[in-house]
Amino acid sequence: MRYSPALLQSLEGSFHHLKTPLIDAPAAQRDPAVIATVSSMLADIQNRGIDAILDYARKLDNYHGTDIELTAAHIATSGDRLPADLRDAMELGSTRTQAFAAAQRSHLSDFETELVPGLVTGARYVPVARVGAYLPAGRFPLTASAFMTVGVAKAAGVPTVIACTPPQPNGGANDAVVYAAYLSGVDRVFVLGGVQALAAMAYGLLGELPVDMLVGAGNAFVAEAKRQLFGSVAIDLLAGPSEVAVISDETADPEIVAADLLGQAEHGPNSPAALVTTSDSHGRAVIDAVDRQLATLATEPIAGPAWRDYGVVTVADNRETAVALMDDLAPEHLEVLTAEDDWYHDALRNYGSLFLGHWSTVAYSDKGMAGTNHVLPTAGGAKHSAGLSVGRFLKPLTYQRVSRGATPDLANAVQIISDSEGMAAHSATATMRLATYGVEAAH
């Protein structure tokens, strides 16, 4: 997350920085080496099919199993291998995520309207047929990822959802990740990671037809594979390192703000965290609190470099400037902890998901407890795009039905425009209807 120079120039004199990033570059860039590697792998997989998939699984994931697909029994019993309190928490997250998705779905209704007498138009929301979900299980197995991808796709009515998750060091799948997929209604699960997993789903190499859509987070290679496969399949979005931003004032507890900034910074050493505040003293207190908490944080080797290299603290002279600064950052996750939360809610426009009030935190959504989706745009993408939701799995298919009586107005206008463009065949589709069906031209 970086402010645009043009915005900073336009706001000059209405803000000042207490902390700026040490690295003057975006947190994630497309690495030419990654691009070349992914291109080579996809070409090889297209050429050799499942043999290439299995070769990469052995080489890159050290997978030596006899079958990359988990049996239905293994999936169904995955929860039996987890502590009871973890199962209970996961079941709560799955239920709430699907409940929110179902509520969203209920507001996307088929409709039909008669624009003018005889011209009926409408739209139907039809789910895509097949979805492939990538469920990461690397440094931090993101247990709730299946809730956001598999579960929401099922809430949208997608008939077939398959999932791939990389093998653990013991060669098997992460049971918590598999149980999350089971709770979400997954149809099939494969122990397969990285580029080869996305290619296998996109190219139809897993005993299924090619999927229509790929969803789920992953490392730089996974993100690049999604980018290169986009077009042959749909994707959710191209997400970079996780981001968090906070707007807070003197009414917020600096220790809470610091904890929330570090809560996302621990995703990776290049995960940016930003604070915009209207109080200089509060901003300084948050910086001090971050330093204190990092001293005893188990994930300091990750969160520390993220905060040092990409963290930013800015003091705005007023709330309007605070909103302008934050809308320019367009963060993935945005918390508002102020005395005027409702005002900020109404004024802010660019964010992936918003967390309002001193009792809210990003982690509630990350783990599925808040119900909202955590697959969200990064790197400024929230200026033009929203996160994954039930609507992304639905195609709003339009249709039209025209009566004989409505034909003259339509046909004559189409003839005039088509003739002006020199498109004779377009013109004929309209004029022939007038002649063939004995409709009088409009005058």
MONORWO-V502444 format. One record per backbone hydrogen bond with DSSP energy under -1.0 kcal/mol. CO is the residue of the C=O (numbers start at 1). NH is the residue of the N-H. Records with the same first field share a line. If there is no record, write none. Layout:
CO: NH  NH
This chain:
4: 8
5: 9
6: 10
7: 11
11: 14
14: 317
16: 315
19: 313
23: 25
31: 35
32: 36
33: 37
34: 38
35: 39
36: 40
37: 41
38: 42
39: 43
40: 44
41: 45
42: 46
43: 47
44: 48
45: 49
48: 51
49: 53
50: 54
51: 55
52: 56
53: 57
54: 58
55: 59
56: 60
57: 61  63
68: 191
71: 75
72: 76
73: 77
75: 78
77: 80
78: 81
79: 82
83: 87
84: 88
85: 89
86: 90
87: 91
88: 92
89: 93
90: 94
91: 95
92: 96
93: 97
94: 98
95: 99
96: 100
97: 101
98: 102
99: 103
100: 104
101: 105
102: 106
104: 107
105: 108
111: 123
113: 121
116: 119
118: 403
119: 115
120: 401
121: 113
122: 399
123: 111
124: 397
126: 395
129: 160
130: 212
131: 162
132: 215
133: 164
141: 143
142: 145
144: 148
145: 149
146: 151
149: 153
150: 154
151: 155
152: 156
153: 158
154: 157
160: 131
161: 187
162: 133
163: 190
164: 135
165: 192
168: 171
172: 168
174: 178
175: 179
176: 180
177: 181
178: 182
179: 183
180: 184
181: 186
182: 185
188: 163
189: 70
190: 165  192
194: 198
195: 199
196: 200
197: 201
198: 202
199: 203
200: 205
201: 211
212: 234
213: 132
214: 236
215: 134
219: 223
220: 224
221: 225
222: 226
223: 227
224: 228
225: 229
226: 230
229: 232  233
233: 231
234: 214
244: 274
245: 335
246: 276
247: 337
249: 252
253: 257
254: 258
255: 259
256: 260
257: 261
258: 262
259: 263
261: 265
262: 266
264: 267
265: 268
268: 271
272: 244
273: 312
274: 246
275: 314
276: 248
277: 316
279: 283
280: 284
281: 285
282: 286
283: 287
284: 288
285: 289
286: 290
287: 291
288: 292
289: 293
290: 294
291: 295
293: 296
297: 300
299: 302  303
300: 304
302: 306
303: 307
304: 308
305: 309
306: 310
307: 311
309: 23
312: 275
313: 18  19
314: 277
315: 16
318: 322
319: 323
320: 324
321: 325
322: 326
323: 327
324: 328
325: 329
326: 330
331: 352
332: 353
333: 245
334: 355
335: 247
336: 357
337: 249
340: 344
341: 345
342: 346
343: 347
344: 348
353: 334
355: 336
357: 360
361: 364
362: 365  366
363: 367
364: 369  370
365: 368
374: 376
375: 388
378: 381
380: 383
381: 384  385
389: 392
390: 393
391: 394
393: 128
395: 126  397
397: 124
399: 122
401: 120
406: 410
407: 411
408: 412
409: 413
410: 414
411: 415
412: 416
413: 417
414: 418
415: 419
416: 420
417: 421
418: 423
422: 424
423: 427
424: 428
425: 429
427: 431
428: 432
430: 434
431: 435
432: 436
433: 437
434: 439
